[in-house]
Amino acid sequence: MTSGPYIATAAGYIAAPPFAHRNAVLHGVLLQGSKSAQQALVDATLNRRPGLRFEAVTSLVLMTALYVESVTSLDPLWADRGLTSETDIGFWVLVKGGPVGSNALHWHPISLFVDSAPALAIGREIYGFPKHLARIDRPARANDDPTVEVWMDAFPKFDPQARPQPCKVVEIAVDPHLAAEADRSLNTAQLQLEMGVTLLGADAPLAVLPPYFSMPQLYLKQFRDIVRPNEACYQAVTVSDLRMDTLHSMGRLPNGVTIHTPRVDSVDFGRALGLAETSSPIGPAFWISFDFIAGAGSELG
């Protein structure tokens, strides 16, 4: 449903999809979380829409770090206006469902941290990504080095007199003593199989690919109402397919990867997902160098 043509304002930069993402590198690790905690999140968001039902598939949480050198709109009205770069650090749960009776698999983002204002605005306003603006420090640029820190202004502890302060909300570290030079080769078929087995079990008939890599993504898109601020003037479950365009290379991350998600009251996604403050990957830990296209999406309800 639309309300008429989108009005592009003089000071705004909300370009139109599809978006071409070139020279992207994706890091991915699976972390132990809580299935009941994930289901509580899904019930509180996706399952409040009539006619839809979703279930958390597993206790595992997928953490991704996406580094994109070039993002540009392919829409004829926006294609010649320039390009941006962006970094997205995200936490995803695998859900199944949709309209009652469907068992389709989707990745559902719970929290994402980005370093680009256009990525923040476009992600939230068009798709419904739960994005937060952050400072992302990545000291290395090697495809197989996942080291990164994410900082944002937040409330470490809620208190009537509290003020925001810089807080580290995510850190990926690698212990150099454990980063053995084992065989790190990986191909798409192996990744599909290993993720499918880890997430769904050895007898699962379905292969699973990570977000941004030709698997549907599911969002809760909403905006507060100006008259009744505790209600939404718009609210819908939306879905989009991001299509892998070109695969350049891929491999496994080194051993010794550790993920830290410090407890911060105003950004407490870790506790909401049932994550420990310090976690080690379960199953495949991978990197992918590729290009992908983010197109338009659809409303499920």
C-alpha positions as CSV (number, residue, x, y, z in Angstrom):
1,M,0.0,0.0,0.0
2,T,1.3,3.5,-0.9
3,S,0.3,7.0,-0.2
4,G,1.5,8.5,-3.5
5,P,5.0,9.4,-4.9
6,Y,7.9,9.6,-2.5
7,I,9.0,13.2,-2.0
8,A,12.7,13.6,-2.0
9,T,13.6,16.6,0.2
10,A,16.5,19.0,-0.5
11,A,18.4,17.9,2.6
12,G,17.6,14.2,2.5
13,Y,19.4,11.3,0.8
14,I,17.1,8.3,0.8
15,A,18.0,6.8,-2.6
16,A,15.7,4.2,-4.2
17,P,16.5,0.5,-4.6
18,P,17.9,-1.6,-6.2
19,F,21.3,-1.1,-4.6
20,A,24.5,-2.6,-6.0
21,H,27.1,-3.5,-3.3
22,R,30.5,-4.0,-4.8
23,N,33.7,-5.4,-3.2
24,A,32.0,-6.6,-0.1
25,V,33.6,-8.8,2.5
26,L,31.3,-10.8,4.9
27,H,32.5,-12.4,8.1
28,G,30.2,-14.9,9.8
29,V,30.1,-16.9,13.0
30,L,27.5,-18.9,14.9
31,L,27.1,-18.3,18.6
32,Q,25.3,-20.1,21.4
33,G,22.2,-18.3,22.4
34,S,18.8,-19.2,23.8
35,K,16.0,-20.5,21.6
36,S,13.4,-19.5,24.2
37,A,14.8,-16.0,24.3
38,Q,14.7,-15.8,20.5
39,Q,11.1,-17.0,20.5
40,A,10.2,-14.3,23.0
41,L,11.6,-11.7,20.7
42,V,9.8,-13.1,17.7
43,D,6.5,-13.3,19.6
44,A,6.9,-9.7,20.8
45,T,7.5,-8.4,17.2
46,L,6.7,-10.6,14.2
47,N,3.9,-12.6,15.8
48,R,1.8,-9.6,16.8
49,R,0.8,-9.1,13.1
50,P,-2.5,-10.8,12.3
51,G,-2.3,-13.8,10.0
52,L,1.4,-14.4,10.5
53,R,3.2,-17.0,12.6
54,F,7.0,-17.4,13.0
55,E,9.1,-19.7,15.1
56,A,12.7,-19.6,16.1
57,V,14.5,-22.5,14.5
58,T,17.5,-23.0,16.8
59,S,19.3,-21.7,19.9
60,L,22.2,-20.5,17.7
61,V,22.6,-16.8,16.7
62,L,24.5,-15.7,13.6
63,M,26.8,-12.7,14.0
64,T,27.9,-11.1,10.7
65,A,30.4,-8.3,9.9
66,L,29.8,-6.8,6.5
67,Y,32.4,-4.4,4.9
68,V,31.3,-2.8,1.6
69,E,33.6,-0.7,-0.4
70,S,31.0,0.7,-2.8
71,V,27.2,1.0,-2.6
72,T,25.2,2.7,-5.4
73,S,21.6,2.9,-6.4
74,L,20.7,1.4,-9.7
75,D,17.5,3.4,-10.0
76,P,17.7,5.7,-13.0
77,L,16.9,8.8,-10.9
78,W,19.7,8.1,-8.4
79,A,22.4,6.1,-10.2
80,D,24.5,9.2,-11.2
81,R,24.4,10.9,-7.8
82,G,27.4,9.1,-6.2
83,L,28.3,6.1,-4.1
84,T,29.0,5.4,-0.4
85,S,30.8,2.8,1.6
86,E,29.4,1.1,4.7
87,T,30.1,-1.4,7.5
88,D,27.3,-3.4,9.2
89,I,27.9,-5.5,12.3
90,G,24.7,-7.6,12.9
91,F,23.1,-10.3,15.0
92,W,20.5,-12.6,13.3
93,V,18.1,-15.4,14.2
94,L,16.9,-18.0,11.8
95,V,13.1,-18.2,11.8
96,K,10.5,-20.3,9.9
97,G,7.0,-19.3,9.0
98,G,5.0,-16.6,7.4
99,P,1.3,-16.7,6.6
100,V,-0.3,-19.4,8.7
101,G,0.8,-22.8,7.3
102,S,4.1,-21.6,5.8
103,N,7.5,-23.0,6.9
104,A,9.7,-20.8,4.8
105,L,13.1,-20.0,6.3
106,H,14.2,-16.4,6.8
107,W,17.0,-14.5,8.5
108,H,15.7,-12.0,11.0
109,P,18.0,-9.2,12.2
110,I,17.7,-8.3,15.9
111,S,20.3,-5.5,16.0
112,L,22.8,-4.0,13.5
113,F,25.4,-1.4,13.9
114,V,26.5,0.8,11.0
115,D,29.0,3.5,10.4
116,S,27.1,5.4,7.6
117,A,24.2,7.8,7.9
118,P,22.8,6.9,4.5
119,A,23.0,3.2,5.4
120,L,21.2,3.9,8.6
121,A,18.4,5.9,7.0
122,I,17.9,3.8,3.9
123,G,18.0,0.5,6.0
124,R,15.4,1.7,8.5
125,E,13.1,3.7,6.2
126,I,12.9,1.4,3.2
127,Y,13.4,-2.1,4.6
128,G,13.0,-2.0,8.4
129,F,16.5,-2.9,9.4
130,P,17.0,-2.3,13.2
131,K,20.2,-0.2,12.5
132,H,22.1,1.9,15.0
133,L,24.8,4.5,14.2
134,A,28.2,3.4,15.7
135,R,31.9,3.9,15.4
136,I,33.5,0.8,14.0
137,D,37.2,0.3,14.4
138,R,38.7,-2.4,12.1
139,P,42.5,-2.3,12.4
140,A,43.2,-4.9,9.7
141,R,41.9,-5.2,6.1
142,A,42.8,-8.8,5.3
143,N,39.7,-10.8,4.3
144,D,40.4,-13.5,6.8
145,D,41.0,-11.2,9.8
146,P,37.8,-10.6,11.7
147,T,39.2,-8.3,14.3
148,V,36.9,-5.3,15.0
149,E,35.5,-3.1,17.8
150,V,32.1,-1.4,17.8
151,W,31.5,1.7,19.9
152,M,28.4,3.8,20.3
153,D,27.0,6.5,22.7
154,A,24.8,4.6,25.1
155,F,23.6,4.3,28.7
156,P,25.8,1.7,30.5
157,K,23.3,1.7,33.4
158,F,19.8,3.2,33.4
159,D,19.4,5.9,36.0
160,P,17.4,9.2,36.1
161,Q,20.6,11.1,36.1
162,A,22.5,9.0,33.5
163,R,23.9,10.5,30.4
164,P,25.1,8.7,27.3
165,Q,28.8,7.9,27.1
166,P,31.0,6.0,24.6
167,C,30.5,2.2,25.2
168,K,32.0,-0.8,23.5
169,V,29.1,-2.9,22.5
170,V,30.8,-5.6,20.3
171,E,34.4,-6.9,20.0
172,I,35.8,-9.6,17.8
173,A,39.3,-10.7,18.8
174,V,41.7,-13.4,17.6
175,D,44.2,-15.1,19.9
176,P,47.4,-15.3,17.8
177,H,48.5,-18.4,19.7
178,L,45.4,-20.3,18.6
179,A,45.2,-19.0,15.0
180,A,46.8,-22.1,13.5
181,E,47.5,-22.2,9.7
182,A,45.1,-25.2,9.1
183,D,43.3,-25.8,5.8
184,R,41.0,-22.8,5.5
185,S,39.6,-23.6,2.1
186,L,35.8,-23.4,1.7
187,N,33.3,-23.4,-1.1
188,T,29.6,-22.5,-1.3
189,A,28.4,-26.1,-1.2
190,Q,30.5,-26.8,1.9
191,L,29.2,-23.7,3.6
192,Q,25.5,-24.6,2.8
193,L,26.0,-28.1,4.1
194,E,27.9,-27.1,7.3
195,M,25.5,-24.3,8.1
196,G,22.5,-26.5,7.4
197,V,23.8,-29.3,9.7
198,T,24.8,-26.9,12.5
199,L,21.5,-25.0,12.5
200,L,19.0,-27.7,11.5
201,G,20.6,-31.0,12.3
202,A,22.3,-33.8,10.4
203,D,19.1,-35.1,8.9
204,A,17.9,-31.7,7.7
205,P,16.9,-31.6,4.0
206,L,17.6,-27.9,3.6
207,A,20.8,-26.1,3.0
208,V,21.3,-22.7,4.7
209,L,23.2,-19.6,3.4
210,P,24.1,-16.5,5.3
211,P,22.3,-13.1,5.0
212,Y,23.2,-11.0,1.9
213,F,23.8,-14.2,0.0
214,S,20.5,-15.0,-1.7
215,M,18.4,-16.0,1.3
216,P,15.2,-14.0,2.3
217,Q,15.5,-11.5,5.2
218,L,12.6,-10.6,7.4
219,Y,12.0,-7.3,9.2
220,L,9.6,-5.4,11.5
221,K,9.2,-2.0,9.9
222,Q,7.4,0.6,12.0
223,F,7.2,4.3,12.7
224,R,5.8,6.0,15.9
225,D,2.6,8.0,15.5
226,I,3.0,11.7,16.2
227,V,-0.5,12.0,17.8
228,R,-0.4,8.8,19.8
229,P,3.3,8.2,20.4
230,N,2.9,4.8,22.0
231,E,1.2,3.5,18.9
232,A,2.6,3.1,15.4
233,C,1.4,5.1,12.4
234,Y,2.8,2.4,10.2
235,Q,3.7,-1.2,11.1
236,A,4.3,-4.2,8.9
237,V,6.4,-7.4,8.6
238,T,8.5,-6.9,5.5
239,V,10.8,-9.3,3.5
240,S,13.5,-8.8,0.9
241,D,15.7,-11.0,-1.1
242,L,19.4,-9.9,-1.4
243,R,20.9,-11.6,-4.5
244,M,24.5,-12.6,-4.7
245,D,25.8,-11.1,-8.0
246,T,29.5,-12.2,-8.1
247,L,31.5,-14.5,-5.8
248,H,35.1,-13.5,-5.8
249,S,36.6,-15.8,-3.1
250,M,35.8,-17.3,0.3
251,G,37.4,-19.2,3.1
252,R,37.4,-20.0,6.8
253,L,38.3,-17.6,9.6
254,P,41.3,-18.6,11.8
255,N,41.0,-20.5,15.0
256,G,41.0,-18.6,18.2
257,V,38.1,-16.2,17.4
258,T,36.3,-14.8,20.4
259,I,33.3,-12.5,20.4
260,H,32.6,-10.1,23.3
261,T,29.2,-8.5,23.8
262,P,29.5,-6.3,27.0
263,R,26.3,-5.7,28.9
264,V,25.0,-2.1,28.2
265,D,21.5,-1.4,29.4
266,S,20.4,0.7,26.4
267,V,21.8,-1.7,23.8
268,D,21.2,-5.0,25.5
269,F,20.8,-7.3,22.5
270,G,23.1,-9.9,24.0
271,R,21.0,-10.6,27.0
272,A,17.8,-10.5,24.8
273,L,19.3,-13.3,22.6
274,G,20.7,-15.3,25.5
275,L,24.3,-14.7,24.5
276,A,27.2,-15.0,27.0
277,E,29.3,-11.9,27.4
278,T,32.2,-13.9,25.8
279,S,31.5,-16.5,23.2
280,S,33.4,-18.8,20.8
281,P,32.1,-19.8,17.3
282,I,30.1,-23.0,16.9
283,G,30.3,-24.7,13.5
284,P,31.6,-22.9,10.4
285,A,33.3,-19.5,10.8
286,F,33.7,-18.0,7.4
287,W,34.6,-15.0,5.2
288,I,33.2,-14.3,1.7
289,S,34.3,-11.7,-0.8
290,F,31.5,-11.0,-3.2
291,D,29.1,-8.4,-4.9
292,F,25.4,-8.4,-4.2
293,I,22.2,-6.6,-5.2
294,A,19.6,-5.4,-2.7
295,G,16.3,-5.0,-4.5
296,A,12.8,-4.0,-3.4
297,G,10.9,-6.1,-1.0
298,S,7.3,-6.9,-0.1
299,E,4.9,-6.7,2.9
300,L,3.8,-10.0,4.5
301,G,1.3,-8.3,6.8
